[in-house]
Amino acid sequence: MDPERPRRRGDPAGERDSGPAETLAFVESPVQLLNVLEWAHARASAPPAPPAPPPSPTGLLSVGVPRQTDRHTADRHTADRRPTDGTDTTPGADTTPGAHSTYGPPPTHDTVIVVLAPHDPMTRGQLRRMAELARAQGYRLRWEEARGGAGAPVQTIGGLAGPLRAARRVVIGDPFSRYVQLLLTLTRARELVVVDDGTATMEFVGQLARGERFVRWHRYRGGRGGWGARDVVFAPVSASARRMLTPNNRRSVELFTSMPVEPPSGVAVTANTFAWTRAAFGPPRLTRSTDLVGTSLVETGIVDAERYLEAVTALAGEHGATRYFAHRRENTDKLRLISGRLGLEVVRPELPLELIARRGPIGRTVLSFPSTVVHTLPLALAGTGVTVAVCDVDPGWLTAHASPRAEGFLSRVTGSARGVHRLPRMSARASTT
């Protein structure tokens, strides 16, 4: 069922009229939704049933200039054919008995996952696929066009006020989201849980511990004038959210994360080991090639586009990379350059990369710039023999408009990653000479 299909009162497939839920989870990205499933798995007394298969065999969509492919590469793009007994015949899937080759009925959860839908089409597409997996696990989904027009925010917040007051537990994926911060002012929940939103979790924990305003690291410009006009307007809401996310004798706060963090006193930390992902998918078939993971550092104004392309060229040439896994926010024109200039197969994943890699096939070596995946992929791919390597961002790649926090933050992302191989720092300009 399409999670964006309008719900009608009395529709048995709809969630709007399904009664109050003990737990409300708010997500705005595919990774946040994945980590809600991981959190629920970690706290459940019994593991949930394996998920129903996504609509495509590997969740991949290739874009850009086609490349010559061998038989194994072509297999990745064939239709997903499953026999009636539920056996997973996806190339690279483990079909041995007892290895999650069949799909049973989903369990029942007293949890409603609320998707605050973004505008970005790639993010929406991944969220649709993740919503299908969550429904197969027995969760109720509520898709909100929270940004669908001038009146959408008022309608969304008004419609969620009742469920928020009734929920005993609220799970959020992005404490920096102004939407989420507004919603937190309405809740009476005695338990608040923050699940990973990637490397942003590291910045959130630091700001919470220091009592600072919540602002994304790449948006801070430094000095007294470092806050944008919208940040100033929302400062009271942000301050309220910070108070809500500070535990007291009436409310507990839990952080579910795979990042290395030192939370403030009283905040409970639960490790995200990607146990659900590993139980439900794989192990993957490994290829002999190297895969390269892209980032949105250019799109967020941190890294110069030409320097980034030079670095990708150097890494692909030195390590024999053949595929480039695009970040969901990467610009299509940039990806066409990567495909045409470098001859790499550019892939737009339909699911978070942790699931794509676990399903396979995946390269024996995965290269990445500083990003969330240098922390999550070693966990998701534990025991598979895949090497994850990270290339530092040279300070010379940063744009004149980059946040003064950028260099230190990116270095911390790389330096704190466990289970990865660090590549020697290189100069993008020097790499092409």
N, C-alpha and C positions, 0 to 999 in steps of 0.2 A: 504494500500500500504506500502510495506517495505521501510522505510526511507533510507535504505542502497542500494536500487536497483539503478544501474547505470542510470543516466539521459541521454537521447538522445535529440539532438537539434530538436525542433519541437514536443517533447513529451508533450501533453496537461497537463499531471500530473506533469511535472517537473517545478522547480522554477528557474532554472538558466537563462532562457530566458524570464522571466515574467516582465521585466522592472525594473527601479529603484524604491526603496522603500523609503518612508519618514523616516521610523524607521528601523534600523538594530539592532538586539539583538543577542549577542554572549553568548552561554552557553556551558558548559563542563560537567555538572552533572544534574541528574533528578531534584534535589531541585532547582537549578538555573532556569531550564525551568518552574517549577511550579511557582516560584516567578515572572517570566516574565508574566505569565498569571494573577497572582494576581495583579501585577502592572497595567497591561492593564485594568483589571476589575475596579480597583480603580479610574482610570482616565477617564473611559468611561462615557458618558452621560447616557447610558442605560446599564443594565447588559447583558452580553453575554448569548446566549442560553446554557442550560445545555449540558455537553459533551456527546459524544457517549460513550457507555459502553466499558471498557477495555475487552480484550479477555477472561479473567477468572472472575468468579463471585466476588472474593475478591482481586484478584491480589496477591495471596499467592502461594508460592511453598514450600512444606515441604521437608527437607533434613535430613539425619542421620537415626537413629534407629527409626522405626515406634513405635508409642505408642498405647495403647488401647484407643479407642475413643468412645464417646457416639453418639447418633443419631444426636444431634445438631452439634457436631464437624464434623461428616461425611458430613452433609449438606453443609459445607463450601467448600468442594472439589468436589461437583457435577458440572455437566456441566451447563453453563449459558444458560437457556432457556428463550427466550423472546417472548411473543405473538406478533402477527402482528400489534397490535395497539400501540406498543412501550412501554407498561407497563413494569416497572422493577420488575421482580419477584425474584431478588437476595435475599437470606435469610438475614434478617435484614434491607432491604431497606424499605423506607417509600413509600407505594403505595397509600396513600390517595390522593384524587383529588387535583390537584394544587400543589402537593409536588414534582415537578420535576420528574414525572413518565413518561413523554413523551419527545421525542427528536425532536425538530424542525430543520429547515434548519439553518446552521451556518451563522453568519454575515460575512461581508467582511471587512478585515483589510488591511491597507496599511503598513503592518509590515512583515518583513522577519526575521525569527528566524534561525540563523546559528548555527548548532550543530558542534562544533569542537570535533569530536569523539575521546574518549580516548581508551586505549588498554584494560582496565579491562573489562572482559566479563559481570560481573554483572551490572556494570555501563552502559554498552552499552545496555543491555537488558532493564533496567529501562528507559533509554533514548528513546528506540524504543516505549515503551508504552506511555510515555509522549508526544512523537511526534505525535502519533495517536490522543491523546486528543487535542493537539494544532491544528492539521489539522481539526478536527471536529468543532473547534471553528472558523474556517475560516482563520487561519494564514497560510502563506506560509512558508514552511520548506526547508532549504538547508543543507543537510547532507554532511559534509566535512571529508574525511579521512585524517585529518590534521597530523596524526602521522603514516601514512601508508607506510613509507619508507624514504630513504635518500632524495629524491627529493620532498616529500610531502609538507614540509613547504614552500618551494619556490613557488610551484604550487598553494598552498592554498592562500598564501598572495598575489600572483600576480593576482589570480582570483577575490579576494575580494577588490583589490585596487580601481577599478572603482565604485562599489556600496558604498564603504566607503566615497569616495569623494563626492558622490551625496546625501548621507543621511543627513537629517537635524538633526536627533536625533540618538544617539548610546546608546544602553543599554548593560551593561556588568554584568556578574554574578560573575566574579572572578578577582579582580584587581591585585591579586598576580600572576596570570598566565602570564608566559613569552610570550605566544602566544598573549594574549590579549594586553599586553604592547606593543608588536611590532605593532599590528594592530592600536593601538591608535595613533601611529606616522603618520599614513596615513590619518586620518580623518580630515575633516574641519567642523564637526558638531558643531552647536551652543548650543546643549543640550546634556549633558552626564548624564546618569542615572546608578547608581550602585544598583542592586537588591541584596538581601540577599544571601550570600553563607554560612549561618550558623554562628557559633560562630566566624569564621574568620573575619566577618564584624567588630566585636568589636576591634580586633587587627588592622585592616586596618584603622579604624577611628582614633585610637590613634596615629598610625604612621604618618598618613596624618597631624594631628594637630601638631605633634612635628617636622615635616619636616624630618622624618627618612626614610631610605631605606625601601622599601616594602619587607618584608621577613616573611614567616609563622612562628608563634610563636614556633612551635615544631622543627624547623630547626635551630634556633639560638643557638649557643653553648657558647656564652659569651666571653667578652674580645675583644681585637683588632683582634684576630684570629678567632672570632666567625662566620665569614662569609665564606661559602664554595667557592671553586674556581669558580663554575658556577655563584654564586652570584656576584663575583667580575667582571667577564666578562660581565655580563648583567647589571652592575651598571649604565652605561649611559642610557640604555633603561628604567630601573626602574626610574631613575631621570626624564626622559622625561615624563613617565606616571604620576609621581607625579605632575609635572607641569600642565599636561593636566587635572588632576582631582582637580586642584585648581581653583575655579571660578574667573573670571575676567569680564571686561566690554564687552568682546566678546563671552563669553561662560558661561552657567549656569551649575551647578552640583547639582543633586538631589540624595538623598539616600533613598531607599525604604526598610524599615527594620522592623522586629519585635523585634530586640535586643535593650536593653537600651544603648544608645550611646550619647555622647556629641560631636557633629561634630564641625569642625572649622567654624569660621565666614564665612558666605556667602553660605554655603552648606545647601540647603533646605532638610528637613526631612519629609518623608511621612510614616505614620504608616502602616505596613502590618498587617492587622487584620484577614487574611485568609477568607475574605468575599466571594470570589469566591468558595473556597472549601466548605464553609458552605452552600452556596446557591445551589451548584451543587450536593452534596452528603449528604446522611443521612437524619435524625439522625440515629445513629447506634443502633443495638440491643446490650445490655450489657449482658455479661456472669457473672457468680458468681465467677469466678476465677480471678487470678492476672496475668498480663502479664509483662515480663521483656524485656527491650530494651537494646540490646548490643551496644558496641562501638568498634572503631578501635584503641583504645589507645595502645593495645598490638602491633598491626601491625605497628604503627608509632614509636615504640620504647620508648614510655613514661612509660608504666606500665608493670611490670614483669608478664609473662604469668601465672605462678603458683599462684601468689598472686591474679590475676584476677579471675582464676577459683575458688579459695577458697572463694572469695567474692561473686561470682555468686551462689556457693553452699549455703552459709550462707543466702543470700537474698531469694533464692528460698525456703529454708526450713522454714525460719521465717515467710514469707508472703504467702506461699502456691502458688507460681508461677507455672504455668503449661506450658506456652509458652515462647519462647525466640525469639524475633524479631531480626534477625541478621543484622548488618550493612553491606552495600554492599561491603565493603573492608575487612571484616573479613575472616580469613584463614579457609579453609575447614577442615583441620586437627583439629583446635581448636574447631570448631563447632561439629565435630564428638565426641570429648571428652565431650562437654557439653551435647550432646544428650545421649551418652552411659553411662557416669558417673553419670549424674544427672537425666536422664530419662525425660528431658524436650523435648517438641516438638519444634524443631528448625525450624524457618520459614524464608525463603528468600523472602522478599516482591518484587513484580514486579513493584511497584510504590512507591513513597515517603511515609513514614509512616503516614504523616498527612492525606493523601488520604485513606490509608488502614484503619486507625483508624476511620475516618469519615464514611466510608462505613460499617464498622463493619463486624462481631461481634467483640467486644473489651472488655477486662476485666474491671470491675468496678474500679480496681486500676492498674495503669501502673507505674512500677518502672524503673528508669533510673540512670545511672551514669552521671556525668557532660557532657552535650552535647547539641546540638542545640534543641533537642526535648523538653527539660525542659522549653524552651521559646515558642516553636511553638505549642506543643500539647494542652496546656491550652487554646490557642486561637482557634485552629481548633475544639476542643471539648467543647467549651463554651456552657453551658446550658444543657449538656448531663448527668451530674451527675458523670462523671469519675473523679477520683482523680489521679493526677500525683505526684509522690513522687520521690525525688532525693537522692542518696547516695553519699556522698563526697568521693573523692579518698584520702585514707590515705597516708601521705608522705612516709610511709614505703613500699608502693607498687611501687614507682617510681624506674626505672632502673638507673644504674650508668651513662648511656648515655643520660638520659633525659635532655632536655633543662633546664637551670637555671630559665627560665620563667615559667616552667610547673606548679609548685605548686601554684604560685600566680594567674596564668591565670585560672586554673581549679577552684580555689576557687572563683574567680570573676564570672565565668560562673554560678556557683551554687548560690552565694550570691545575684546576681542581678536578678535571675529568679522570676517572679511574678506569683502568683496563683498556686504554687506548695507546697507540704509538704516536709520539710527537715527531713530526717531520721538521727538519731544519728550516728556520725562517729564511725566506727568500725575498728578494726585491723584485717586484713585478716588472720594472723597467729592465733590470739586469737580465731577467729570465729570457728576454726576447733577443738579446744581443749575442 
